[in-house]
Amino acid sequence: MKRLLISASVLTFAACGAQEPTTETPAAPEPEAATELLMPLPEQTSADIMADDLAVRIKTLADDTFEGRGPGTPAGEASADWIAAEMSRIGLEPAGDNGSFFQTVEMVNQTVDTDASFFQLTTPDGTELPMTPKEDVVFWTKRQNTNELAFDPTDVVFVGYGSVAPEYDWDDYAGQDYAGKTVVMLVNDPGFATGDPELFNGKSMTYYGRWTYKYEEAARQGATAAIVIHETEPASYGWDVVSNSWSGAQSDLVRADGGAERTMLEGWITRDTAEALFASAGLDLETLKQQAKSKDFQPVALEGVKASGKISQTIDQLESRNVVGRLPGKTAPDEYMLYTAHWDHLGKKSEEKTGAPGEDFYQDQIFNGAVDNATGSAALLEIAEAMAAQELERSALFLSVTLEESGLLGSAYYAENPLVPHNQIVAGINMDGALPIGRTKDMVVVGYGASELEDMLKDVLDEQGRVIKPDAKPEAGYFYRSDHISLAKKGVPMLYADGGQDKVDGGVAAGKAAAAVYTAERYHKPMDEYSDDWDLSGFTEDIQALYEVGLKIAQSDEWPTWYEGNEFEATRKKSLEQN
């Protein structure tokens, strides 16, 4: 394979070809410190939003060479090098640390030795429930300061949805003492379970429904271990996604206290395991689920049930990187239009091969992440290249973040360590996981009803003869499952728009069917691979729309705002007062 050299500070490369207009390489000084590119850059690309350009970038980033773009791994970090090099080739300036394209993110990889570790649930009569790792349970620890930890049998308490939400007058923990106990809880939140629009946020998941919150709250309550019961519908994905995502090395940011504030063990169990566990204590899971829908719910002890655990783990201190490039504005260089997308995926699993036996295509250990999120990364570069051909009034910032799959950690790190002050970011657009299903009559806005960016998108879609649609599955909590939320929490108006479902060829039924197939067969699986058969016509149209929204902001003096009453409105107002 041809390999190229890139400089850590100034990255410029030769381009060739006859297609017009194209991005060509300016002359560059001899690089001072070189890094090998594992994959070549495109030979030519257009300054227009083009399906062919998107395809070559997606195909490259989803190539086996990058081994699923695992953060902190040599192959994964090589994909970040490639993105930085591509940013340089198309004309972006470095906007990272020390004049580079990179923001260093200190991280750890923690890998549980499943042969030397266990999480065990014991029934009142002393019987140990079957708890085969990956089949019945997945577990890990966020504690980073020890390779070995264990806890003796603890009492087990069912805490409903595991939520403490004062604004909803809700407390599943009811002020009890959970020191030395294992808590078991449901996924999602009560609003989803009831469908009551007056309860939490109705069908739409709130942050209280996210697994990240549930583990954090269990730690705040002093629990020894925290276990979430998996169910496909409220989780919005099957057990195989849980098993794939939480097995092997688990990445985290370096914690100042070494993770001492977290529970000793976190994990998921299957619905079947949970039913057997509750039945052993004379309880019915379904009955308790009904009780957990009420704010009057009280935690239920599983009398006689014990939970114990031991973790033996390796801890690797690593570095990953966010990739950051900018285009300077002419009249307002300190005001920025922001685009974000995560470059990482699940990497390469060292365990057994995954997929259907006897089918070579599926016998694969590399989680390529073609849709999730080589598509968003390609879109980020495509929009950057198009904007580089314009003379911008405001600056544009392009942020390719790491560690999204580990809990939005790369964007969270950036949000706490911004390279541009948040009150100088006018607005942002996030791109994550676009399905290549052809043209659609609509575009979906995740977290619909949030900001004036939706009005701007509507205007662009009107010109395309298309419409905005709200997220069809708000219960899945996608608004809290991608990187825009890290910036939104800091007040920055963020738009997360995705491809539509109302296909020009086949309508809504065809779009939903395609999405269902992807979720069931490819999402967080090795089968999320690029194919030359992909129809990128709709994706191209979507990216054109997102480009035009950002360009209008970059060429104006407008400051889009959160809609009145939005949960991030007050934070934004306070931030702008500091200008």
Secondary structure, 3 states (H helix, E strand, C coil): CCCEEEECCCCCCCCCCCCCCECCCCCCCCCCCEEEECCCCCCCCECCCCHHHHHHHHHHHCCHHHCCCCCCCHHHHHHHHHHHHHHHHCCCEECCHHHCCEEEEEEEEEEECCCCCEEEEECCCCCECCCCECCCEEEECCCCCCCEEEEEEEEEEECCCCCEEHHHCEECCCCCCCCCEEEEEECCCHHHHHCCCCCCCCCCCCHHHCHHHHHHHHHHCCCCEEEEECCHHHHCCCHHHHHHHCCCCEEEECCCCCCCCCCCEEEEECHHHHHHHHHHCCCCHHHHHHHCCCCCCCCEEEEEEEEEEEEEEEEEEEEEEEEEEEECCCCEEEEEEEEEEECCCCEECCCCCECCCCCHHHCECEECCHHHHHHHHHHHHHHHHHHHCCCCCEEEEEEEECCCCCCCHHHHHHHHCCCCCHHHEEEEEECCCCCCECCECEEEECCCCCECHHHHHHHHHHHHCCEEEECCCHHHCHHHCCCHHHHHCCCCCEEEEEECCCECCCHHHHHHHHHHHHHHHCCCCCCCCCCCCCECHHHHHHHHHHHHHHHHHHCCCCCCCECCCCCCHHHHHHHHCCC
